[in-house]
Amino acid sequence: MGTKPVLVVHGGAWAIPDEFAERSILGVKNAVKNGFAVLEMGGSSMKAVEIAVRALEDDTVFDAGHGAVLNADGYVELDAIIMNGKTLAAGAVSCIRNISNPVTFACSVLEKTPYVMLTGTGSNQFAEKLGIPQVPVEELVTDHAKAEWEQYRKYKQTVKSLFNTELVHDTVGAVAIDCEGNMACATSTGGITNKMVGRVGDTPVIGSGGYADNLVGAVSATGHGESIMKVTLARLILFHMEQGKTPEEAADSALHYMEKRVHGRGGVIVVSKTGEWTARFTTKRMAWAGIKEGVLMYGLNPGETIQEILKPSK
Amino acid sequence: MKPVVVVHGGAGRIFKDREEGARSGVTRAALKGYSILKQGGNALDAVEEAVTSMEDDPHFNAGCGSVLNEKGEVEMDAIIMDGKNLASGAVSAVKCIANPIKLARLVMEKTEHMLLTDHGANLFAKAMGVPEIPGEKLITERSRERWSKNLEPDSNPHEFKKDPGTVGAVAIDNEGNVACATSTGGLTNKLVGRVGDSACIGSGGYADNHVGAISTTGHGESMMKVVLARLILYHMEQGMSPVDAADTALNYMKTRVGGLGGVIVVSNSGGWAARFSTKQMSWATVKDDQLQYGIYTGEIHTSSVAEALESK
C-alpha cells in the first residue's frame, strides 16, 4: 500500500495587511490545489512542489517571480531552491534576473548540471543557453512593489526596522510527500525591499530556506532571511524530528530558538516521512494551505485553521 | 581557555611536487593565527588572518592560485562566522579582489545582510574601498594549465573532483569564543556562476559558542547536500567528540551521496580534529605552543612553535 500524499504551501510570514489577506488566502488555496492534482494522479513530490510554487510565483500578491520586491537599484533579483528528499539532490539559484519562474530554473540546475547552486550573471547565461524566455523587468514589477520601494528609499528604513515593523513582503514555498513516500521542498523569493544589490537571503541556501530528506521530512521556511540562515532553520527542524519531536513541536522549538538566540521571526511548513504536517509561525500572520486525504486546511492568523472537504475528482 | 587554531589547505589529491608547498603554507597560516590568539586577540581575527595568508599563497585554491571557471576567469566564494552571536558574512562569485575572506568579514560587520553575490559583491567591495585588482593577478601558471587541459575533448571530468579545493581555519580564543572561515576558487572549469559550499552557511562552515566551529573542504555539492558543517556540530551536541563527529559525518556523506571531503573542528572546550575521507588534506594546528601538521592519513609532525618560527 502506498503513502497518502500530502502537499502544503505558504505565501510568506509577515504582517500581511488586511488589503492583501483575501488574495493571499485565495493564492495559497489555488496553489495547493494545483500542486495536489499532480500527487493525486500519482505524480512525484518534486513535480508537485514545482507546480505549486510556480502558481505562487505567477501570483502578484506574493514576493516571488511576478510581484517580487525591488533591490536598492530598483531592480528585481530572484532566489529559489528545490530539493529531492530521496537523493538529497538540490538545485538553487541566487540573484537571477528577468525570468518568470526561478523554481523551474532551480529544477534545471538540479537536472541539467552537476551543481547545486548557480548565481547572478552566470545563472542568466545558463538560462539563455536553456532557451528560457527573458522577461522584461517591467513585467515582473507591480505598482505596489514600486510604491513600497519608493517609500523605503525616501525614509531610508533599514532592513531590521523593516522587519520589526513587519512590513515585509515575503517568500513562497511548498513541501510534499508523494504516494511512493518521496519527499520534496521548494522555496522562491524576490527578497527584501531595497536590499543591497546582490543580497542573498536564506531561500536558496540549502538547510536554511529549505531541506528535504526521505529519512526525516521536508521543510520550507519564510521570514527574516538573515536570522533563518544563522540558525540553519530548515535543517534544525529536521534535526529535532530525528530526535523524536513531531513536526509541530520541532517547528515551534526551532522558531522559538531563532527568536531567542538571534531575535528573528518567521514561519515554516513541515511534512514528516509518515505524512504528518504542520504550518507554524512567530510573525503576525502567514498565509498557508495544505491538502491531505480529501481535506483542504488553510489559515492566516495565529491559531486559525479553516477546513474544507474537497469534492473527489473523477 | 587555552587558545587553539586549526587550518586546512584543502582535501583531495595533492601532487608530490606540491606537498612541500602545502605543508609550508598551512604551517605558516596556523602560526600566524596563533600569534594573534597568543597576544589575547580574538578567534575571528585569528581565522581571518590564517585564511588571508592562504589566499595570498599561490599554492592554494583560494585568492591567488584559485582555479579558473570555464571562461578562464577567477570567481571566488568565502564565509566567516562568529560563534558568539551567530553573525556571519559571505560572498559568492566575487572577482578581482585579493582577499574574499576580508570582504566576507565586511559583509558581516558593515551590512545587515549575510551573503552578497556576483556584481553586487563587487559593488560593495568598491564602496568599502577594497582595491580592485586585475583578474590575471590571481591566475597562476598552474591553474591556467589545468584549465586548458580540461578543455581538451578527451579530458576526464571526474579528475576535476579530485583536486584540492578551499582553505579554511577554525579557532577558539582565550575568552572561549569560536570562529570559522573558509575561502575558495571553486571547481576548475566550473560553469560561470557556480557556487559551492564555501559561501553557504552550515555547509562550508559554521561556528557556535555553545558547541564549536567547523570549516570544510572537498566535493562542494556533496557537502551542501548533507549540510556538513552543521551536521558535525549536531553530533557534537549529542555528545560525540570532534573526531567521532567528523568521522561519522564524513562517512555519512560518502555512503549517502558518494562524496569525499575533509573537515577541521574545534570544540568549545578546546578539543580539535582534522579528519578527511580523501587520501590527503593539508592541515596544521597550534595549541599549547605546540605545532602539529600533516597531509596523509595518520601523518602527524610535531614541533614547538619556537622551533617552527626559527626554521621559517
Contacts between the chains, C-beta under 8 A, distances in Angstrom:
chain1	res1	chain2	res2	distance
A	87	B	257	7.6
A	88	B	225	4.0
A	88	B	226	6.8
A	88	B	256	6.5
A	88	B	257	5.6
A	89	B	225	7.1
A	90	B	224	6.9
A	90	B	225	6.5
A	94	B	92	7.1
A	94	B	115	7.7
A	94	B	117	5.4
A	94	B	195	7.2
A	95	B	117	5.2
A	95	B	118	6.1
A	95	B	120	6.9
A	113	B	191	6.3
A	113	B	194	7.8
A	114	B	157	7.9
A	114	B	221	6.9
A	115	B	190	7.4
A	115	B	191	6.6
A	115	B	194	4.9
A	115	B	195	8.0
A	115	B	196	8.0
A	115	B	221	6.1
A	116	B	195	8.0
A	116	B	196	7.8
A	116	B	220	7.6
A	116	B	221	4.8
A	116	B	224	4.8
A	116	B	225	7.1
A	117	B	194	7.2
A	117	B	195	4.2
A	117	B	196	7.5
A	117	B	200	7.5
A	117	B	224	7.3
A	118	B	191	6.7
A	118	B	193	4.7
A	118	B	194	6.0
A	118	B	195	6.9
A	119	B	92	5.5
A	119	B	93	5.0
A	119	B	117	4.7
A	119	B	118	5.5
A	119	B	193	4.8
A	119	B	195	5.1
A	120	B	93	5.8
A	120	B	117	5.4
A	120	B	118	2.9
A	120	B	119	6.1
A	120	B	120	7.8
A	120	B	193	5.5
A	121	B	118	5.8
A	121	B	119	6.7
A	121	B	192	6.8
A	121	B	193	6.2
A	122	B	69	8.0
A	122	B	75	7.9
A	122	B	93	6.7
A	122	B	118	7.6
A	122	B	191	6.3
A	122	B	192	3.6
A	122	B	193	1.7
A	122	B	194	6.8
A	123	B	193	5.1
A	125	B	192	5.8
A	125	B	193	7.1
A	126	B	191	6.4
A	126	B	192	7.9
A	126	B	193	7.1
A	158	B	112	6.1
A	159	B	112	4.3
A	159	B	113	7.3
A	160	B	112	5.9
A	195	B	113	7.0
A	196	B	111	6.2
A	196	B	113	6.0
A	196	B	116	6.5
A	196	B	120	6.2
A	196	B	124	6.8
A	197	B	119	6.8
A	197	B	120	3.9
A	197	B	123	5.7
A	198	B	116	4.6
A	198	B	117	4.8
A	198	B	118	5.7
A	198	B	119	6.1
A	198	B	120	1.5
A	198	B	121	5.4
A	198	B	123	6.9
A	198	B	124	7.2
A	199	B	111	7.9
A	199	B	113	4.6
A	199	B	115	7.3
A	199	B	116	6.1
A	199	B	120	6.7
A	200	B	92	7.2
A	200	B	113	7.9
A	200	B	114	7.9
A	200	B	115	4.2
A	200	B	116	7.0
A	200	B	117	5.3
A	201	B	113	7.8
A	201	B	114	7.7
A	201	B	115	7.7
A	205	B	115	7.3
A	205	B	200	5.2
A	205	B	201	6.4
A	205	B	202	7.6
A	206	B	200	6.4
A	206	B	202	7.8
A	206	B	203	6.6
A	206	B	224	5.0
A	206	B	225	7.3
A	206	B	227	6.4
A	207	B	200	7.6
A	207	B	201	7.9
A	207	B	202	4.5
A	207	B	203	6.8
A	207	B	227	3.8
A	207	B	230	6.2
A	208	B	201	6.7
A	208	B	202	6.8
A	211	B	227	7.2
A	225	B	114	7.7
A	226	B	112	7.0
A	226	B	113	6.4
A	226	B	114	5.0
A	229	B	88	7.1
A	229	B	114	5.2
A	229	B	115	7.5
A	229	B	201	5.1
A	230	B	86	4.0
A	230	B	87	7.4
A	230	B	88	6.7
A	230	B	114	7.5
A	230	B	201	7.4
A	231	B	86	6.9
A	232	B	201	6.5
A	232	B	202	4.0
A	232	B	206	7.4
A	232	B	227	6.5
A	232	B	230	5.0
A	235	B	202	6.4
A	235	B	227	5.0
A	235	B	230	5.6
A	235	B	231	8.0
A	239	B	234	5.4
A	261	B	86	6.6
A	262	B	85	7.2
A	262	B	86	5.7
